[in-house]
Amino acid sequence: MILTNIEEVPGQEIIEHYGLVSGSTIRAKHAGRDMMAGIKNIFGGELKGYTELLRESRAEAVDRMMKQATAVGANAIVNVRFATSTVAAGAAEIFAYGTAVKVQAKSTSKELG
């Protein structure tokens, strides 16, 4: 599956358009991560537990989006975007979405006229 955040796949042409596909996950903070985040806020530094949580969440949302695209016959998703929102205290949604398409290599033959 080809994923891109632009409107086309370089070197490919879109031959089918399947519409919007999406994937999401909602994750809650872990108490241990929350405690470590509080300590890091005092001393500064990267909140590695949250970094890992967000990485896993993005991967899961993208995987779900790709499964939806595969189910409709797509081999690429263009205009991929991410959004996030708070759904409850301590829980957030990661949402991935894009346009499912089928692409093929551009023809290199030119008509003689």
Secondary structure, 3 states (H helix, E strand, C coil): CEECCCCCCCCEEEEEEEEEEEEEEEEECCHHHHHHHHHHHHHCCCCHHHHHHHHHHHHHHHHHHHHHHHHCCCCEEEEEEEEEEEEECCEEEEEEEEEEEEEEECCCCCCCC
